[in-house]
Amino acid sequence: MRVRPAAARCPRPTRQLLVDVSIIASHDAGTGIQRVVRSLLLQLLEAPPPGFEIRPVRGTRNIPYRYADRYLASLTSSAPTEEDESVQVFNGDIFLGLDLTSRIVPRRQCDLFKWRAKGVRCAFVVYDLLPLLHQHWFTPRAARSFRHWLSTLAIHADALLCISSSVSEQMQHCLTQRFRLTDERPATGWFHLGADLPIASAGTVTNTLLRTNPHSDASASPQLVLMVGTIEPRKGHAQVLDAFEILWQNGAEDTLIIAGRQGWQVESLVERLTRHPEAGKRLRWFSDTSDSQLAQLYSELNGLVMASEAEGFGLPLVEAAQYGMPLFARDLAVFREVASEHATYFTANNGEDLAPQLAHWLEQLRSGTAPFSHAMKSLTWSASAEQLKVLIADLDRAN
């Protein structure tokens, strides 16, 4: 059994749920984990777990945790405070590591030790274990920081809240094999992410793309397919582009649209995208897409390609499903967990392997026989937050 502080439960009617927003409070990139953090925080603020007050907190490698009141004011359009105050904790409070702060948490262990001595329990959201399992996709510094973060979780976490069953299984294996934690290991649970993109306005994305593509022939029903996500090595953009190039050489007129910002270690791919002969024609890259623009792409384009070689969840699948978009996804366990039978799956090691499978799916799109995702089980952010609150309640009862 994990040893817990012996102090009695605090009689205060309202306890603090300290939600770590250290990264997003400093810089909201608007993509990936930041979107998840912002969406779940807003839902928690709107409907806190019973008996808790939501208090966002932020820290740095050199500065202890403080209440993130100024960030909260910017998020809720309320009057800002003059200065964020130091966090004061009491027995029965819970710290929720919602933001991925792999470079900060290991340097804030002194805070965590003090809090736990006062009866605070610590839960961390685990988005994936990719920097541990696939170090070659990340910078050496990022991989090293992630390992330190995992070690900090093994010491301080009372619960690890994973964003999929697949990540939960990987986390349990990591705890037993890497840290040799068995009976004393943190409790692991999982929940699914949600989506609440705005209703797409009646637009002309499809017509505009076709009109500016000199290769397009309306009678040939060229398909417009979408990839969503930051451009980084594991996302499969290069392999999908390889496959499209083969199809284009064989006379295909379908268009690949990429929506996502430039990530790391993709300089050569970015140069390829920007200098490609089809750039601005059968190849489009939108590097800065708002939620409303993304909603319009989901609602008007013909299908979504999800080619990641590994993921913790696969949020674009859920977003696309809210518009009923046909899905073409790599055959990963986590994608089958999320999309089940409502997607077409592929396996490919290179563009040559992928091209015939992609061509077959494009023909299905043209004929209307590709599986649609209307019936796929997907959550709103409110429903996702409810699943998260159940896990928090389980931690609370375990005290």
DOTI-527374 format. One record per residue (C-alpha): residue number from 1; residue in one letter; x, y, z. Coordinates in nm, 3 decimals. Each point is the difference from the previous one (the first is absolute). Layout:
N
NODE|NUM|A|X|Y|Z
...
***
This chain:
399
NODE|1|M|0.000|0.000|0.000
NODE|2|R|0.116|0.354|-0.072
NODE|3|V|0.071|0.187|0.323
NODE|4|R|-0.222|0.305|0.032
NODE|5|P|0.021|0.293|0.243
NODE|6|A|-0.161|-0.082|0.331
NODE|7|A|-0.175|0.335|0.046
NODE|8|A|-0.376|-0.010|0.028
NODE|9|R|-0.218|0.100|-0.293
NODE|10|C|-0.040|0.374|-0.014
NODE|11|P|-0.347|0.107|0.115
NODE|12|R|-0.015|0.290|-0.247
NODE|13|P|-0.314|-0.027|-0.216
NODE|14|T|0.195|0.097|-0.313
NODE|15|R|0.340|-0.138|-0.087
NODE|16|Q|0.235|0.104|-0.276
NODE|17|L|0.048|-0.184|-0.327
NODE|18|L|0.332|0.152|-0.103
NODE|19|V|0.017|-0.028|-0.379
NODE|20|D|0.347|0.038|-0.148
NODE|21|V|-0.007|0.231|-0.305
NODE|22|S|0.366|0.099|0.007
NODE|23|I|0.068|-0.033|-0.373
NODE|24|I|-0.324|0.134|-0.143
NODE|25|A|0.002|0.294|0.245
NODE|26|S|0.340|0.098|-0.135
NODE|27|H|-0.074|-0.065|-0.367
NODE|28|D|-0.314|-0.144|-0.156
NODE|29|A|0.109|-0.154|-0.329
NODE|30|G|-0.365|-0.078|-0.075
NODE|31|T|0.073|-0.355|-0.113
NODE|32|G|0.042|-0.349|0.139
NODE|33|I|0.014|-0.027|0.376
NODE|34|Q|-0.068|0.373|0.044
NODE|35|R|-0.342|-0.043|-0.160
NODE|36|V|-0.074|-0.288|0.235
NODE|37|V|0.117|0.189|0.309
NODE|38|R|-0.202|0.311|-0.085
NODE|39|S|-0.315|-0.198|-0.085
NODE|40|L|0.006|-0.219|0.311
NODE|41|L|0.086|0.292|0.228
NODE|42|L|-0.300|0.197|-0.127
NODE|43|Q|-0.227|-0.297|0.065
NODE|44|L|0.139|-0.049|0.351
NODE|45|L|-0.051|0.369|0.074
NODE|46|E|-0.359|-0.021|-0.121
NODE|47|A|-0.080|-0.316|0.197
NODE|48|P|0.260|-0.079|0.270
NODE|49|P|0.005|-0.339|0.174
NODE|50|P|-0.231|0.013|0.305
NODE|51|G|0.171|0.157|0.298
NODE|52|F|0.287|0.151|-0.198
NODE|53|E|0.097|0.345|-0.120
NODE|54|I|0.203|0.012|-0.321
NODE|55|R|0.324|0.195|0.045
NODE|56|P|0.233|0.006|-0.301
NODE|57|V|0.367|0.013|0.100
NODE|58|R|0.325|0.062|-0.184
NODE|59|G|0.367|-0.046|0.075
NODE|60|T|0.335|0.006|-0.175
NODE|61|R|0.324|-0.186|0.045
NODE|62|N|0.119|0.281|0.228
NODE|63|I|-0.320|0.141|0.151
NODE|64|P|-0.231|-0.195|0.236
NODE|65|Y|-0.366|-0.050|-0.088
NODE|66|R|-0.223|0.305|0.015
NODE|67|Y|-0.369|0.041|-0.071
NODE|68|A|-0.046|0.071|-0.371
NODE|69|D|-0.259|0.271|0.063
NODE|70|R|0.120|0.227|-0.278
NODE|71|Y|-0.024|-0.283|-0.252
NODE|72|L|-0.343|-0.088|0.135
NODE|73|A|-0.109|0.361|-0.045
NODE|74|S|0.114|-0.005|-0.362
NODE|75|L|-0.181|-0.328|-0.058
NODE|76|T|-0.328|0.113|0.152
NODE|77|S|0.018|0.368|-0.102
NODE|78|S|-0.019|0.109|0.364
NODE|79|A|0.189|0.278|0.177
NODE|80|P|0.366|-0.098|0.034
NODE|81|T|0.178|-0.009|0.334
NODE|82|E|0.315|0.200|0.062
NODE|83|E|0.220|-0.300|0.078
NODE|84|D|-0.032|-0.377|0.029
NODE|85|E|0.028|-0.103|0.363
NODE|86|S|0.184|-0.298|0.146
NODE|87|V|-0.204|-0.319|0.029
NODE|88|Q|-0.128|-0.086|0.348
NODE|89|V|-0.101|-0.364|0.043
NODE|90|F|-0.203|-0.190|0.256
NODE|91|N|-0.068|-0.361|0.081
NODE|92|G|-0.249|-0.144|-0.248
NODE|93|D|0.105|0.218|-0.295
NODE|94|I|0.088|-0.171|-0.330
NODE|95|F|0.266|0.104|-0.249
NODE|96|L|-0.088|-0.087|-0.361
NODE|97|G|0.290|0.007|-0.245
NODE|98|L|-0.217|0.082|-0.301
NODE|99|D|0.270|0.175|-0.202
NODE|100|L|0.298|-0.198|-0.127
NODE|101|T|0.278|0.165|0.202
NODE|102|S|0.282|-0.250|-0.048
NODE|103|R|0.269|0.264|0.046
NODE|104|I|-0.166|0.168|0.299
NODE|105|V|-0.140|-0.268|0.232
NODE|106|P|0.337|-0.170|0.067
NODE|107|R|0.132|0.339|0.119
NODE|108|R|-0.305|0.057|0.221
NODE|109|Q|0.033|-0.316|0.207
NODE|110|C|0.062|0.207|0.311
NODE|111|D|-0.349|0.148|-0.042
NODE|112|L|-0.150|-0.345|-0.045
NODE|113|F|0.179|-0.142|0.306
NODE|114|K|-0.131|0.285|0.216
NODE|115|W|-0.352|-0.030|-0.137
NODE|116|R|-0.016|-0.375|0.048
NODE|117|A|0.118|0.041|0.359
NODE|118|K|-0.305|0.221|0.053
NODE|119|G|-0.240|-0.257|-0.144
NODE|120|V|-0.018|0.105|-0.365
NODE|121|R|-0.039|-0.283|-0.250
NODE|122|C|0.151|0.023|-0.347
NODE|123|A|-0.149|-0.118|-0.328
NODE|124|F|0.158|0.047|-0.342
NODE|125|V|-0.155|-0.025|-0.345
NODE|126|V|0.214|-0.221|-0.228
NODE|127|Y|-0.047|0.078|-0.368
NODE|128|D|0.242|-0.258|-0.138
NODE|129|L|0.338|-0.164|0.062
NODE|130|L|0.141|0.076|-0.344
NODE|131|P|0.317|0.185|0.113
NODE|132|L|0.089|-0.312|0.198
NODE|133|L|-0.105|-0.261|-0.256
NODE|134|H|0.115|0.182|-0.316
NODE|135|Q|0.284|0.231|0.101
NODE|136|H|0.114|0.048|-0.361
NODE|137|W|-0.310|0.211|-0.070
NODE|138|F|0.099|0.258|0.261
NODE|139|T|0.294|0.219|0.089
NODE|140|P|0.245|-0.151|0.251
NODE|141|R|-0.097|0.269|0.250
NODE|142|A|-0.372|-0.073|-0.035
NODE|143|A|0.054|-0.374|0.043
NODE|144|R|0.224|0.055|0.304
NODE|145|S|-0.249|0.240|0.161
NODE|146|F|-0.281|-0.248|-0.057
NODE|147|R|0.194|-0.278|0.176
NODE|148|H|0.056|0.231|0.297
NODE|149|W|-0.371|0.085|0.000
NODE|150|L|-0.095|-0.369|0.010
NODE|151|S|0.238|-0.056|0.290
NODE|152|T|-0.164|0.289|0.186
NODE|153|L|-0.344|-0.155|-0.061
NODE|154|A|0.121|-0.335|0.131
NODE|155|I|0.098|0.175|0.325
NODE|156|H|-0.286|0.243|0.053
NODE|157|A|-0.307|-0.112|-0.194
NODE|158|D|-0.297|-0.146|0.182
NODE|159|A|-0.180|-0.047|-0.333
NODE|160|L|0.090|0.008|-0.367
NODE|161|L|-0.290|0.097|-0.226
NODE|162|C|0.068|-0.115|-0.356
NODE|163|I|-0.187|0.122|-0.309
NODE|164|S|-0.065|-0.349|-0.136
NODE|165|S|-0.005|-0.360|0.110
NODE|166|S|0.301|-0.058|-0.225
NODE|167|V|0.208|0.261|0.183
NODE|168|S|-0.117|-0.138|0.335
NODE|169|E|0.130|-0.346|-0.092
NODE|170|Q|0.333|0.147|-0.110
NODE|171|M|0.021|0.200|0.322
NODE|172|Q|-0.062|-0.303|0.218
NODE|173|H|0.270|-0.191|-0.187
NODE|174|C|0.237|0.293|0.046
NODE|175|L|-0.065|0.012|0.375
NODE|176|T|0.066|-0.369|0.050
NODE|177|Q|0.290|-0.044|-0.244
NODE|178|R|0.183|0.333|0.025
NODE|179|F|-0.066|0.095|0.361
NODE|180|R|-0.074|-0.346|0.146
NODE|181|L|-0.317|0.134|0.163
NODE|182|T|-0.259|-0.265|0.083
NODE|183|D|-0.230|0.040|0.302
NODE|184|E|0.130|0.351|0.062
NODE|185|R|-0.039|0.124|-0.352
NODE|186|P|-0.237|0.293|-0.064
NODE|187|A|-0.354|-0.087|-0.101
NODE|188|T|-0.045|0.026|-0.376
NODE|189|G|-0.325|0.084|-0.174
NODE|190|W|-0.104|0.135|-0.336
NODE|191|F|-0.253|0.228|-0.164
NODE|192|H|-0.062|0.117|-0.356
NODE|193|L|0.038|0.346|-0.144
NODE|194|G|-0.283|0.195|-0.158
NODE|195|A|-0.064|0.265|-0.262
NODE|196|D|-0.222|0.307|-0.026
NODE|197|L|0.090|0.175|-0.323
NODE|198|P|-0.236|0.279|-0.106
NODE|199|I|-0.277|-0.061|-0.249
NODE|200|A|0.148|0.054|-0.343
NODE|201|S|-0.149|0.290|-0.192
NODE|202|A|-0.114|-0.045|-0.354
NODE|203|G|0.323|0.050|-0.187
NODE|204|T|0.170|-0.066|-0.329
NODE|205|V|0.319|-0.179|0.104
NODE|206|T|-0.058|-0.285|-0.243
NODE|207|N|-0.089|0.224|-0.293
NODE|208|T|0.298|0.227|0.068
NODE|209|L|0.244|-0.289|0.011
NODE|210|L|-0.137|-0.149|-0.320
NODE|211|R|-0.009|0.334|-0.179
NODE|212|T|0.368|0.070|0.078
NODE|213|N|0.113|-0.350|-0.101
NODE|214|P|0.059|0.006|-0.377
NODE|215|H|0.006|-0.383|-0.007
NODE|216|S|-0.353|-0.032|0.139
NODE|217|D|-0.274|-0.153|-0.211
NODE|218|A|-0.339|0.009|0.171
NODE|219|S|-0.118|-0.297|-0.204
NODE|220|A|0.282|-0.211|0.150
NODE|221|S|-0.119|0.075|0.358
NODE|222|P|0.341|0.089|0.140
NODE|223|Q|0.005|-0.064|0.373
NODE|224|L|0.130|0.249|0.253
NODE|225|V|0.155|-0.177|0.297
NODE|226|L|0.127|0.151|0.322
NODE|227|M|0.284|-0.063|0.242
NODE|228|V|-0.016|0.182|0.337
NODE|229|G|0.281|0.036|0.250
NODE|230|T|0.336|0.159|0.065
NODE|231|I|0.256|-0.099|-0.261
NODE|232|E|0.248|-0.221|0.182
NODE|233|P|0.187|-0.321|-0.089
NODE|234|R|-0.253|-0.253|0.132
NODE|235|K|-0.309|0.147|-0.167
NODE|236|G|0.054|-0.171|-0.335
NODE|237|H|-0.025|0.307|-0.224
NODE|238|A|0.299|-0.103|-0.212
NODE|239|Q|-0.137|-0.349|-0.061
NODE|240|V|-0.342|0.132|-0.098
NODE|241|L|0.158|0.254|-0.235
NODE|242|D|0.208|-0.279|-0.155
NODE|243|A|-0.318|-0.197|-0.065
NODE|244|F|-0.179|0.300|-0.150
NODE|245|E|0.293|0.066|-0.230
NODE|246|I|-0.034|-0.353|-0.137
NODE|247|L|-0.373|0.051|-0.054
NODE|248|W|0.055|0.339|-0.165
NODE|249|Q|0.256|-0.154|-0.236
NODE|250|N|-0.269|-0.252|-0.096
NODE|251|G|-0.248|0.276|-0.082
NODE|252|A|-0.187|0.045|0.330
NODE|253|E|-0.142|0.348|0.057
NODE|254|D|-0.073|-0.029|0.371
NODE|255|T|0.129|0.268|0.237
NODE|256|L|0.188|-0.035|0.330
NODE|257|I|-0.067|0.276|0.255
NODE|258|I|0.222|0.020|0.309
NODE|259|A|-0.107|0.208|0.302
NODE|260|G|0.267|0.031|0.265
NODE|261|R|0.292|0.205|0.119
NODE|262|Q|0.364|-0.083|-0.054
NODE|263|G|0.145|-0.209|0.280
NODE|264|W|0.354|-0.122|0.061
NODE|265|Q|0.246|-0.198|-0.209
NODE|266|V|-0.204|0.051|-0.321
NODE|267|E|0.199|0.269|-0.181
NODE|268|S|0.051|-0.213|-0.311
NODE|269|L|-0.367|-0.099|-0.010
NODE|270|V|-0.112|0.361|0.037
NODE|271|E|0.229|0.102|-0.287
NODE|272|R|-0.147|-0.282|-0.205
NODE|273|L|-0.356|0.117|0.073
NODE|274|T|0.070|0.363|-0.083
NODE|275|R|0.202|-0.069|-0.315
NODE|276|H|-0.208|-0.289|-0.130
NODE|277|P|-0.119|0.034|-0.365
NODE|278|E|-0.355|-0.058|0.122
NODE|279|A|0.020|0.255|0.283
NODE|280|G|-0.304|0.226|-0.026
NODE|281|K|-0.166|-0.243|-0.240
NODE|282|R|-0.050|-0.366|0.093
NODE|283|L|0.200|0.055|0.320
NODE|284|R|-0.106|0.261|0.258
NODE|285|W|0.157|0.074|0.337
NODE|286|F|-0.183|0.222|0.248
NODE|287|S|0.251|0.066|0.278
NODE|288|D|-0.224|0.220|0.216
NODE|289|T|-0.362|-0.116|0.016
NODE|290|S|-0.259|0.134|0.245
NODE|291|D|-0.266|-0.222|0.154
NODE|292|S|-0.264|0.147|-0.230
NODE|293|Q|0.216|-0.059|-0.307
NODE|294|L|0.077|-0.355|0.114
NODE|295|A|-0.371|-0.064|0.049
NODE|296|Q|-0.063|0.116|-0.355
NODE|297|L|0.266|-0.236|-0.134
NODE|298|Y|-0.150|-0.293|0.191
NODE|299|S|-0.349|0.082|-0.124
NODE|300|E|0.082|0.056|-0.368
NODE|301|L|0.287|-0.232|-0.090
NODE|302|N|-0.051|-0.362|-0.098
NODE|303|G|0.203|-0.197|0.254
NODE|304|L|0.265|0.003|0.272
NODE|305|V|0.336|-0.179|-0.021
NODE|306|M|0.155|-0.088|0.338
NODE|307|A|0.342|-0.145|-0.075
NODE|308|S|0.183|0.040|0.334
NODE|309|E|0.240|-0.282|0.080
NODE|310|A|-0.088|0.031|0.370
NODE|311|E|-0.246|0.206|0.206
NODE|312|G|-0.135|0.025|0.349
NODE|313|F|-0.353|0.058|-0.129
NODE|314|G|-0.065|0.154|-0.343
NODE|315|L|-0.215|0.307|0.061
NODE|316|P|-0.062|0.079|-0.372
NODE|317|L|-0.192|-0.329|-0.024
NODE|318|V|-0.250|0.125|0.257
NODE|319|E|-0.017|0.345|-0.154
NODE|320|A|-0.060|-0.140|-0.350
NODE|321|A|-0.261|-0.244|0.131
NODE|322|Q|-0.210|0.289|0.128
NODE|323|Y|-0.042|0.091|-0.368
NODE|324|G|-0.044|-0.360|-0.115
NODE|325|M|0.318|0.012|-0.206
NODE|326|P|0.132|-0.330|-0.145
NODE|327|L|0.324|-0.098|0.177
NODE|328|F|0.311|-0.163|-0.147
NODE|329|A|0.230|-0.091|0.288
NODE|330|R|0.314|-0.197|0.063
NODE|331|D|-0.080|-0.330|0.170
NODE|332|L|0.102|0.094|0.355
NODE|333|A|-0.158|-0.150|0.311
NODE|334|V|-0.086|0.344|0.136
NODE|335|F|-0.170|0.101|-0.327
NODE|336|R|-0.214|-0.313|0.013
NODE|337|E|-0.078|0.083|0.363
NODE|338|V|-0.123|0.344|-0.103
NODE|339|A|-0.159|-0.064|-0.341
NODE|340|S|-0.091|-0.371|0.018
NODE|341|E|-0.167|-0.117|-0.322
NODE|342|H|-0.073|0.356|-0.116
NODE|343|A|0.329|0.044|-0.186
NODE|344|T|0.195|-0.158|-0.284
NODE|345|Y|0.338|-0.123|0.123
NODE|346|F|0.328|-0.040|-0.187
NODE|347|T|0.343|-0.144|0.065
NODE|348|A|0.295|0.134|-0.198
NODE|349|N|0.374|0.038|0.043
NODE|350|N|0.046|0.246|-0.285
NODE|351|G|-0.183|0.196|-0.267
NODE|352|E|0.003|-0.290|-0.246
NODE|353|D|-0.178|-0.219|0.254
NODE|354|L|-0.248|0.272|0.079
NODE|355|A|-0.085|0.117|-0.353
NODE|356|P|-0.231|-0.289|-0.107
NODE|357|Q|-0.183|0.003|0.335
NODE|358|L|-0.043|0.376|-0.023
NODE|359|A|-0.122|-0.030|-0.361
NODE|360|H|-0.259|-0.258|0.102
NODE|361|W|-0.129|0.223|0.282
NODE|362|L|-0.018|0.299|-0.234
NODE|363|E|-0.212|-0.208|-0.239
NODE|364|Q|-0.225|-0.089|0.292
NODE|365|L|-0.034|0.370|0.079
NODE|366|R|-0.098|0.067|-0.360
NODE|367|S|-0.259|-0.278|-0.003
NODE|368|G|-0.132|0.079|0.348
NODE|369|T|0.089|-0.346|0.134
NODE|370|A|0.269|0.106|0.249
NODE|371|P|-0.111|-0.043|0.362
NODE|372|F|-0.130|0.323|0.151
NODE|373|S|0.067|0.090|0.361
NODE|374|H|-0.339|0.142|0.102
NODE|375|A|-0.065|-0.298|0.228
NODE|376|M|0.342|0.006|0.165
NODE|377|K|-0.012|0.048|0.374
NODE|378|S|0.157|0.338|0.067
NODE|379|L|-0.008|0.232|0.298
NODE|380|T|-0.050|0.370|0.047
NODE|381|W|0.250|0.173|0.226
NODE|382|S|-0.268|0.008|0.268
NODE|383|A|-0.035|-0.379|-0.016
NODE|384|S|0.378|-0.042|-0.002
NODE|385|A|0.027|0.217|0.312
NODE|386|E|-0.268|-0.212|0.168
NODE|387|Q|0.213|-0.310|-0.058
NODE|388|L|0.299|0.185|0.144
NODE|389|K|-0.200|0.103|0.306
NODE|390|V|-0.095|-0.363|0.065
NODE|391|L|0.371|-0.085|0.018
NODE|392|I|0.060|0.292|0.234
NODE|393|A|-0.287|-0.118|0.221
NODE|394|D|0.152|-0.349|0.008
NODE|395|L|0.327|0.152|0.122
NODE|396|D|-0.186|0.203|0.259
NODE|397|R|-0.182|-0.306|0.137
NODE|398|A|0.324|-0.198|0.013
NODE|399|N|0.139|0.233|0.264
***
